[in-house]
Amino acid sequence: MNDYSILEKRLNVNFKNKDLLYQAFCHRSYINENPNFYLGNNERLEFLGDAVLELIVTDYLFHHYKEAEGKLTAWRASLVNTQSLSELARKLGFDDYLLLSKGEQKDTGKARHFILADAFEAFLGALYLDQGFEKAREFVEKNLIVRLPEIIKKGLFRDAKSLFQEKAQEKVKITPGYQVLREWGPDHAKHFIVGVFLGKEMITEGEGSSKQEAEEAAAREALKVKGW
């Protein structure tokens, strides 16, 4: 394994239980290939970290902004979606510490984005277990919530589905439809590929950890494809 103490120094954290830190980066493909490894995969930590992350971000938005629930929900979604978390995980250097099968190590495409986002949530779950809620809150505010002013200023929180529907009705008089093309993974860590259609024509597809996220990704891509 890589020297995780370097990562700890970079993140300014020091785990009391190092196994929690190692497990946060342990993808199920690694366990499949190394069944005698003494730790389990990171999916339970990811499950916990997802809830911790949502509470921290929701609490911050509630106490720092007076906007209506709908806008706060859009801002939260823009912070905690797969793309946002995978970008941050890569920036923090998580890619170098993932425990993956040889096959997964070679795949640096879309699948890696999900693995990195999941690892971020698992790391947060591990940090919460090891050092408590306040340390987890401090980490999220310092590394993730700090991006919120830019998201608000640039309008990056805008709902692509609503915008694509508005443009489609305006330009071709058709309301877009969405269809799940593929889904996989356990109940708490499912992934979906969804196609977006104008009539019978599929414009493009999107991927996400929920149907809603996949639909949003598909709409975002469709806006680019159509030049809208």
Beta strands, then each sheet from edge to edge (+ up, - down):
strand 1: 177-184
strand 2: 191-198
strand 3: 201-208
sheet 1: 1+ 2- 3+
end
